Amino acid sequence: MRKLSLTIAVVSAALSAGFVSAQSINPGVAQLAASVGVSPTAFTQDQMIQLQRAQRENDRQAVDFILSQAQDEVSRGGSAMDMVIGGGQLALTAGVEPGRFTTNELIRLIAAQRDNDQQTIDFILSGSNRAPANPASVVTPAEAHLAAQLGVNPADYTLAELAQLSAQSVSGS
């Protein structure tokens, strides 16, 4: 466990330093991203806070959903920095070929190995986590928010339909 924590801390510090110099990331946001194991540019601060809460509560469904909402390719496709770091110590710790997985994938894989979560291990090793999501089946935060206000299932409506329902409920039609 100590080896994993030290490895994650070293990688997080290196990633944070690289991103801060490259994109002027707020140090607090970089630290939050490092604590939840994601790129500071891939998620909003609110998403990272929700991810942190979901991880703390061990809510795998929420964690997977939030991770699927990444906004850039750094956490999925892998930048040069990601591959260099991911290709080294983390890959060795996870017992996989260096350069094959991104840092985020390696961190999730190591955590799954630690937790004996064979389903997640198989999911990451198979590459299924890289398959593009069906855009029609992804519920955006805006859709979830509107649906919650209306008391309906967000997966049953498009954003436009939810907006129309919201407008109708406000106007009383």
C-alpha positions in Angstrom: 0.0 0.0 0.0 2.8 2.4 0.9 4.5 1.7 -2.4 1.3 2.5 -4.3 0.8 5.7 -2.3 4.3 6.8 -2.9 4.1 6.0 -6.6 0.8 7.9 -7.0 2.3 10.8 -5.1 5.4 11.0 -7.4 3.3 10.6 -10.6 0.8 13.2 -9.4 3.4 15.7 -8.5 5.1 15.2 -11.9 1.9 15.5 -13.8 0.8 18.5 -11.8 4.1 20.2 -12.4 3.9 19.5 -16.1 0.4 20.7 -16.4 0.9 23.8 -14.3 3.8 24.9 -16.4 2.0 24.1 -19.6 -1.4 25.4 -18.9 -1.3 27.5 -15.7 -3.5 25.2 -13.7 -4.5 26.5 -10.3 -2.4 24.6 -7.8 -5.5 23.8 -5.7 -7.2 22.3 -8.7 -4.0 20.4 -9.6 -3.9 19.0 -6.1 -7.6 18.0 -6.2 -7.0 16.3 -9.5 -4.0 14.4 -8.2 -6.0 13.3 -5.1 -8.7 11.7 -7.3 -6.3 10.4 -10.0 -7.4 12.5 -13.0 -6.0 15.1 -15.3 -6.7 18.7 -14.0 -7.7 19.7 -17.5 -10.1 16.8 -18.1 -12.8 17.7 -15.5 -14.3 20.8 -13.9 -13.6 21.4 -10.2 -17.2 20.4 -9.4 -16.8 17.1 -11.2 -13.6 16.4 -9.3 -15.3 17.1 -6.0 -18.2 14.8 -7.0 -15.6 12.2 -8.0 -13.8 12.5 -4.7 -17.1 12.1 -2.8 -18.0 9.1 -5.0 -14.6 7.5 -4.3 -14.9 8.1 -0.6 -18.4 6.5 -0.6 -17.1 3.7 -2.7 -19.9 4.4 -5.3 -18.4 2.6 -8.4 -21.3 3.6 -10.6 -20.9 7.3 -9.9 -17.1 7.1 -10.3 -17.4 5.4 -13.7 -20.0 7.9 -14.8 -18.0 10.9 -13.8 -14.8 9.5 -15.4 -16.8 9.0 -18.6 -17.4 12.7 -18.7 -13.7 13.7 -19.4 -13.5 16.8 -21.5 -10.2 16.3 -23.2 -8.0 13.6 -24.6 -5.2 13.9 -22.0 -6.7 11.4 -19.7 -7.8 9.0 -22.4 -5.5 9.4 -25.4 -2.3 10.1 -23.4 0.0 13.0 -23.9 3.7 12.5 -24.2 4.1 13.3 -20.5 1.3 10.8 -19.6 2.9 8.0 -21.6 6.4 8.6 -20.2 5.3 8.5 -16.6 2.6 5.9 -17.3 5.1 3.8 -19.2 7.4 3.6 -16.2 6.9 3.0 -12.6 3.1 2.7 -12.6 3.1 0.2 -15.4 5.6 -1.9 -13.5 3.5 -1.6 -10.3 0.4 -2.7 -12.3 2.4 -5.5 -14.0 1.6 -4.4 -17.6 3.6 -3.3 -20.6 4.9 0.3 -20.3 3.2 2.7 -22.8 0.1 0.6 -23.2 -2.1 2.5 -20.8 -2.5 6.1 -19.7 -1.7 7.2 -16.2 -5.4 7.4 -15.3 -5.9 3.8 -16.5 -2.9 2.6 -14.6 -4.1 4.2 -11.4 -7.5 2.7 -11.8 -6.0 -0.7 -12.6 -3.7 -0.7 -9.6 -6.6 0.3 -7.3 -8.7 -2.5 -8.8 -5.9 -5.0 -8.3 -5.6 -3.8 -4.7 -9.4 -4.2 -4.2 -9.5 -7.6 -6.0 -12.0 -6.1 -8.4 -11.7 -8.5 -11.3 -14.4 -6.9 -13.4 -12.6 -3.5 -13.4 -9.3 -5.2 -14.1 -10.7 -7.1 -17.1 -12.5 -3.9 -18.3 -9.3 -1.9 -18.3 -7.0 -4.6 -19.7 -9.5 -5.3 -22.5 -9.4 -1.7 -23.7 -13.2 -1.5 -23.4 -12.9 1.7 -21.4 -11.6 3.4 -24.6 -14.6 2.5 -26.7 -16.5 5.6 -27.6 -19.8 6.1 -25.7 -23.1 6.2 -27.5 -23.8 9.9 -27.4 -27.5 9.2 -27.2 -27.1 7.2 -24.0 -24.9 9.7 -22.2 -26.7 11.9 -19.8 -25.1 15.3 -19.5 -25.0 17.2 -16.2 -27.5 19.8 -17.7 -29.9 17.0 -18.6 -29.6 15.4 -15.2 -30.2 18.8 -13.5 -33.3 19.6 -15.6 -34.7 16.1 -15.2 -34.2 16.2 -11.5 -36.2 19.5 -11.4 -38.9 17.9 -13.4 -38.9 14.6 -11.7 -38.3 12.6 -14.8 -35.7 10.1 -16.0 -33.0 12.1 -18.0 -32.3 9.1 -20.2 -35.8 9.2 -21.6 -35.5 12.7 -23.0 -33.2 14.8 -25.1 -31.9 18.1 -23.7 -34.2 19.9 -26.1 -37.2 17.9 -24.8 -36.2 18.6 -21.2 -35.9 22.3 -21.9 -39.3 22.3 -23.5 -40.8 20.5 -20.6 -39.2 22.9 -18.2 -40.5 25.9 -20.1 -44.0 24.4 -20.1 -43.9 23.8 -16.3 -42.8 27.4 -15.8 -45.5 28.8 -18.0 -48.1 26.5 -16.6 -49.1 25.0 -20.0 
